[in-house]
Amino acid sequence: VQLQAFGGGLVQTGGSLRLSCGASRRIISSNVMGWYRQAPGKEREWVARITGGGSTSYADFVRGRFTISRDNAKNTLYLQMNSLKPEDTAVYYCKTMYWGRDIWGPGTQVTVSS
Protein backbone atom coordinates (compact mmCIF):
# COMPACT_ATOMS: atom_id res chain seq x y z
CA VAL A 1 0.00 0.00 0.00
CA GLN A 2 1.16 3.55 -0.72
CA LEU A 3 0.17 6.85 0.85
CA GLN A 4 0.45 10.30 -0.63
CA ALA A 5 -0.01 13.53 1.30
CA PHE A 6 -0.71 16.80 -0.46
CA GLY A 7 -2.18 20.21 0.16
CA GLY A 8 0.75 21.94 1.83
CA GLY A 9 1.85 25.43 1.01
CA LEU A 10 2.76 28.85 2.31
CA VAL A 11 0.32 30.60 4.62
CA GLN A 12 0.47 33.57 6.96
CA THR A 13 0.22 33.32 10.72
CA GLY A 14 -3.39 32.76 11.70
CA GLY A 15 -4.27 31.22 8.36
CA SER A 16 -5.62 27.79 7.49
CA LEU A 17 -4.68 24.87 5.30
CA ARG A 18 -6.23 21.48 4.70
CA LEU A 19 -3.95 18.54 4.05
CA SER A 20 -5.16 15.42 2.31
CA CYS A 21 -3.77 11.91 2.21
CA GLY A 22 -4.79 9.30 -0.31
CA ALA A 23 -4.06 5.59 -0.20
CA SER A 24 -3.53 3.10 -2.99
CA ARG A 25 -5.79 0.59 -1.21
CA ARG A 26 -9.08 1.12 0.57
CA ILE A 27 -7.67 1.29 4.09
CA ILE A 28 -8.51 4.82 5.21
CA SER A 29 -11.86 3.79 6.71
CA SER A 30 -10.58 0.79 8.64
CA ASN A 31 -7.00 1.50 9.68
CA VAL A 32 -5.61 3.71 12.37
CA MET A 33 -4.38 6.70 10.39
CA GLY A 34 -2.02 9.34 11.71
CA TRP A 35 -0.48 12.66 10.82
CA TYR A 36 3.08 13.45 11.82
CA ARG A 37 5.39 16.35 11.15
CA GLN A 38 9.09 17.08 11.07
CA ALA A 39 10.53 20.55 11.35
CA PRO A 40 14.07 21.36 10.19
CA GLY A 41 16.62 20.07 12.68
CA LYS A 42 13.98 18.33 14.79
CA GLU A 43 12.72 14.80 15.17
CA ARG A 44 9.50 13.68 13.57
CA GLU A 45 6.58 14.12 15.97
CA TRP A 46 3.05 12.81 16.15
CA VAL A 47 0.27 15.32 15.44
CA ALA A 48 -3.07 13.52 15.31
CA ARG A 49 -4.67 10.09 14.97
CA ILE A 50 -8.00 8.65 13.94
CA THR A 51 -8.96 5.04 14.60
CA GLY A 52 -11.01 2.72 12.47
CA GLY A 53 -13.91 3.42 14.80
CA GLY A 54 -13.56 7.14 14.32
CA SER A 55 -11.99 8.10 17.63
CA THR A 56 -9.58 11.00 17.36
CA SER A 57 -6.67 12.18 19.44
CA TYR A 58 -4.30 15.12 19.17
CA ALA A 59 -0.96 16.30 20.38
CA ASP A 60 -1.28 19.06 22.95
CA PHE A 61 0.35 21.62 20.69
CA VAL A 62 -2.38 21.30 18.01
CA ARG A 63 -5.46 20.44 20.07
CA GLY A 64 -8.21 22.94 19.39
CA ARG A 65 -6.59 24.16 16.18
CA PHE A 66 -6.26 21.03 14.02
CA THR A 67 -8.93 18.51 13.11
CA ILE A 68 -8.31 15.07 11.67
CA SER A 69 -11.06 13.48 9.62
CA ARG A 70 -11.64 11.12 6.74
CA ASP A 71 -13.95 10.57 3.81
CA ASN A 72 -14.49 6.85 3.51
CA ALA A 73 -16.09 7.08 0.09
CA LYS A 74 -13.08 8.96 -1.25
CA ASN A 75 -10.60 6.84 0.73
CA THR A 76 -8.99 10.09 1.86
CA LEU A 77 -7.64 11.32 5.17
CA TYR A 78 -7.65 15.02 6.04
CA LEU A 79 -5.98 17.37 8.45
CA GLN A 80 -7.70 20.73 8.77
CA MET A 81 -5.23 23.19 10.25
CA ASN A 82 -6.50 26.50 11.60
CA SER A 83 -4.85 29.33 13.50
CA LEU A 84 -1.50 28.34 12.11
CA LYS A 85 1.65 29.51 13.83
CA PRO A 86 5.22 29.81 12.54
CA GLU A 87 6.15 26.87 14.78
CA ASP A 88 3.77 24.70 12.73
CA THR A 89 6.20 24.99 9.83
CA ALA A 90 7.26 21.45 8.96
CA VAL A 91 6.95 18.64 6.48
CA TYR A 92 3.72 16.81 7.25
CA TYR A 93 3.36 13.07 6.72
CA CYS A 94 0.47 10.65 6.86
CA LYS A 95 1.08 7.21 8.26
CA THR A 96 -0.62 3.90 8.84
CA MET A 97 0.26 0.31 9.55
CA TYR A 98 -0.32 -2.45 7.04
CA TRP A 99 0.43 -6.09 7.70
CA GLY A 100 2.56 -5.07 10.68
CA ARG A 101 4.65 -2.52 8.81
CA ASP A 102 4.67 1.24 9.18
CA ILE A 103 3.67 2.87 5.92
CA TRP A 104 4.68 6.47 5.37
CA GLY A 105 3.78 8.65 2.48
CA PRO A 106 6.02 11.36 1.05
CA GLY A 107 5.49 14.49 3.05
CA THR A 108 4.02 17.82 2.10
CA GLN A 109 5.66 21.07 3.14
CA VAL A 110 3.74 23.54 5.28
CA THR A 111 5.33 26.93 5.81
CA VAL A 112 3.77 29.52 8.08
CA SER A 113 5.16 33.01 7.72
CA SER A 114 5.21 35.44 10.61
Rosetta silent file (secondary structure, phi, psi, omega in degrees, C-alpha in Angstrom):
SEQUENCE: VQLQAFGGGLVQTGGSLRLSCGASRRIISSNVMGWYRQAPGKEREWVARITGGGSTSYADFVRGRFTISRDNAKNTLYLQMNSLKPEDTAVYYCKTMYWGRDIWGPGTQVTVSS
SCORE:     score description
SCORE:     0.000 S_00000001
   1 L     0.000  145.440  177.897    0.000    0.000    0.000 S_00000001
   2 L  -124.908  145.666  176.387    1.160    3.551   -0.718 S_00000001
   3 E  -117.407  150.225  177.128    0.172    6.847    0.849 S_00000001
   4 E  -142.544  118.267  176.702    0.451   10.300   -0.631 S_00000001
   5 E   -96.327  144.202  176.401   -0.013   13.525    1.299 S_00000001
   6 E  -154.229  169.231  178.923   -0.712   16.796   -0.463 S_00000001
   7 L   110.446   -1.364  178.485   -2.175   20.215    0.159 S_00000001
   8 L   -70.129  174.831  179.650    0.750   21.943    1.831 S_00000001
   9 E   168.629 -166.069  179.734    1.852   25.432    1.007 S_00000001
  10 E  -104.817  129.674 -178.786    2.756   28.851    2.305 S_00000001
  11 E  -142.090  152.475  177.749    0.319   30.600    4.624 S_00000001
  12 E   -81.409  158.876  175.433    0.473   33.568    6.963 S_00000001
  13 L   -52.664  133.544 -178.999    0.216   33.318   10.722 S_00000001
  14 L    90.664   -8.430 -178.729   -3.387   32.761   11.700 S_00000001
  15 L   -82.023 -175.382 -176.598   -4.274   31.221    8.361 S_00000001
  16 L  -132.533  152.469  172.349   -5.619   27.795    7.490 S_00000001
  17 E  -145.054  152.145  171.608   -4.684   24.865    5.303 S_00000001
  18 E  -121.604  120.034  176.049   -6.233   21.476    4.698 S_00000001
  19 E   -91.714  148.381  176.498   -3.952   18.543    4.051 S_00000001
  20 E  -125.982  154.039  177.712   -5.162   15.418    2.307 S_00000001
  21 E  -141.213  120.309  177.114   -3.768   11.912    2.214 S_00000001
  22 E  -104.667  156.817 -179.829   -4.789    9.297   -0.308 S_00000001
  23 E  -125.927  149.478 -178.124   -4.062    5.588   -0.201 S_00000001
  24 L   -78.557  -14.693  173.962   -3.530    3.099   -2.991 S_00000001
  25 L  -125.797  158.944 -176.841   -5.785    0.590   -1.211 S_00000001
  26 L   -79.455   80.581 -178.419   -9.085    1.120    0.569 S_00000001
  27 L  -120.283  -12.527 -173.148   -7.670    1.289    4.086 S_00000001
  28 L   -58.448  -38.953 -174.288   -8.514    4.817    5.209 S_00000001
  29 L   -76.974  -19.359 -172.072  -11.863    3.792    6.709 S_00000001
  30 L  -114.577  -23.962 -177.077  -10.581    0.790    8.639 S_00000001
  31 L   -90.764  157.641  165.756   -7.001    1.495    9.679 S_00000001
  32 L   -71.015  123.793 -178.774   -5.608    3.712   12.370 S_00000001
  33 E  -117.128  139.973 -178.803   -4.377    6.704   10.392 S_00000001
  34 E  -133.820  155.834  170.348   -2.018    9.339   11.708 S_00000001
  35 E  -112.713  137.782  177.286   -0.479   12.661   10.820 S_00000001
  36 E  -131.746  165.959  175.913    3.085   13.445   11.825 S_00000001
  37 E  -146.161  156.301  177.743    5.394   16.349   11.146 S_00000001
  38 E  -139.878  117.426  177.590    9.088   17.084   11.072 S_00000001
  39 L   -89.866  157.958 -179.975   10.534   20.546   11.353 S_00000001
  40 L   -55.730  129.048  177.614   14.074   21.356   10.192 S_00000001
  41 L    77.387    4.454 -178.709   16.616   20.067   12.680 S_00000001
  42 L  -120.843  163.245  176.731   13.979   18.335   14.791 S_00000001
  43 L   -77.327  156.379  175.723   12.721   14.799   15.175 S_00000001
  44 L   -66.006  138.686 -178.360    9.498   13.681   13.574 S_00000001
  45 E  -130.918  149.393  178.692    6.576   14.116   15.971 S_00000001
  46 E   -74.225  140.704 -179.305    3.051   12.807   16.151 S_00000001
  47 E  -113.746  -51.365 -175.021    0.270   15.316   15.444 S_00000001
  48 E  -159.243  160.231 -177.771   -3.073   13.523   15.306 S_00000001
  49 E  -146.223  145.553  172.033   -4.667   10.092   14.971 S_00000001
  50 E  -132.799  133.091 -178.126   -8.000    8.646   13.937 S_00000001
  51 L   -89.066  173.079  176.516   -8.961    5.039   14.600 S_00000001
  52 L   -61.729  -29.837  178.343  -11.010    2.724   12.472 S_00000001
  53 L   -82.940   -4.383  176.387  -13.908    3.418   14.801 S_00000001
  54 L    97.314    2.131  177.121  -13.556    7.142   14.315 S_00000001
  55 L   -72.770  140.101 -178.001  -11.989    8.098   17.630 S_00000001
  56 E  -119.320  153.103  174.915   -9.581   10.997   17.355 S_00000001
  57 E  -147.833  154.043 -173.410   -6.673   12.180   19.445 S_00000001
  58 E  -138.256  149.863  169.413   -4.303   15.121   19.172 S_00000001
  59 L   -67.829  149.444 -176.349   -0.955   16.297   20.381 S_00000001
  60 L   -57.299  -35.182 -173.268   -1.283   19.062   22.951 S_00000001
  61 L   -75.531   -6.624  176.420    0.351   21.619   20.690 S_00000001
  62 L  -121.553   -9.383 -176.691   -2.378   21.301   18.014 S_00000001
  63 L   -58.905  132.019 -178.383   -5.462   20.444   20.065 S_00000001
  64 L    90.690  -14.365  179.108   -8.213   22.938   19.393 S_00000001
  65 L  -114.313  -34.733 -177.977   -6.589   24.158   16.177 S_00000001
  66 E  -107.993  148.278  176.227   -6.257   21.033   14.022 S_00000001
  67 E  -133.838  125.420  175.597   -8.929   18.512   13.106 S_00000001
  68 E   -96.041  139.465  179.256   -8.311   15.069   11.666 S_00000001
  69 E  -155.655  176.531  179.162  -11.063   13.484    9.621 S_00000001
  70 E  -149.506  155.760  173.295  -11.638   11.120    6.743 S_00000001
  71 E  -117.679  104.844 -174.686  -13.946   10.568    3.815 S_00000001
  72 L   -64.101  -37.456 -179.013  -14.490    6.849    3.511 S_00000001
  73 L   -64.163  -35.128 -179.565  -16.088    7.083    0.086 S_00000001
  74 L   -92.770   -2.530 -179.016  -13.077    8.957   -1.248 S_00000001
  75 L    52.500   46.243 -174.192  -10.601    6.844    0.731 S_00000001
  76 E  -131.950  138.066  175.880   -8.986   10.086    1.857 S_00000001
  77 E  -103.038  144.800 -178.888   -7.638   11.322    5.170 S_00000001
  78 E  -127.402  156.597  168.193   -7.645   15.023    6.038 S_00000001
  79 E  -137.114  105.955  176.177   -5.983   17.375    8.452 S_00000001
  80 E   -85.863  121.551 -176.483   -7.696   20.734    8.773 S_00000001
  81 E  -116.536  116.815  178.829   -5.227   23.192   10.254 S_00000001
  82 L  -116.154  164.607  177.760   -6.502   26.504   11.600 S_00000001
  83 L    49.761   48.724 -175.963   -4.850   29.333   13.503 S_00000001
  84 L   -66.599  145.889 -178.784   -1.498   28.340   12.107 S_00000001
  85 L  -121.144  157.006  177.335    1.651   29.509   13.828 S_00000001
  86 H   -55.063  -32.584 -179.952    5.220   29.809   12.543 S_00000001
  87 H   -72.365   -6.345  173.144    6.152   26.868   14.777 S_00000001
  88 H   -82.766   -6.604  178.460    3.768   24.699   12.732 S_00000001
  89 L   -61.243  123.544 -176.551    6.201   24.987    9.826 S_00000001
  90 E  -176.886  170.570  166.486    7.260   21.450    8.955 S_00000001
  91 E   -90.142  128.058 -177.337    6.950   18.642    6.479 S_00000001
  92 E  -103.765  135.538 -177.557    3.722   16.810    7.254 S_00000001
  93 E  -125.223  145.162  168.018    3.359   13.071    6.721 S_00000001
  94 E  -101.998  152.762 -172.907    0.471   10.652    6.861 S_00000001
  95 E  -149.958  146.011  171.751    1.078    7.207    8.260 S_00000001
  96 E  -146.939  179.732  172.131   -0.621    3.895    8.844 S_00000001
  97 E  -117.571  141.357 -178.990    0.262    0.315    9.551 S_00000001
  98 E  -143.446  119.770 -177.584   -0.325   -2.445    7.039 S_00000001
  99 L    51.637   42.860  174.765    0.435   -6.094    7.697 S_00000001
 100 L    80.317    1.915 -179.263    2.560   -5.066   10.677 S_00000001
 101 E  -112.251  142.373  172.500    4.648   -2.522    8.815 S_00000001
 102 E   -72.398  131.236  177.627    4.668    1.238    9.177 S_00000001
 103 E  -116.427  119.975  178.185    3.670    2.870    5.919 S_00000001
 104 E  -113.696  140.716  171.698    4.677    6.474    5.374 S_00000001
 105 L   -94.646  161.818  171.539    3.777    8.654    2.481 S_00000001
 106 L   -58.715  141.914 -175.725    6.020   11.359    1.050 S_00000001
 107 L   -79.518  169.992  174.690    5.488   14.488    3.053 S_00000001
 108 E  -127.152  134.068 -173.943    4.024   17.819    2.096 S_00000001
 109 E   -80.633  130.262  172.313    5.660   21.072    3.142 S_00000001
 110 E  -117.841  124.635  178.792    3.736   23.539    5.280 S_00000001
 111 E  -124.732  123.887  179.971    5.332   26.928    5.807 S_00000001
 112 E  -111.483  117.269 -178.181    3.771   29.519    8.083 S_00000001
 113 E   -89.568  146.570 -178.385    5.160   33.012    7.716 S_00000001
 114 L   -90.980    0.000    0.000    5.212   35.439   10.607 S_00000001
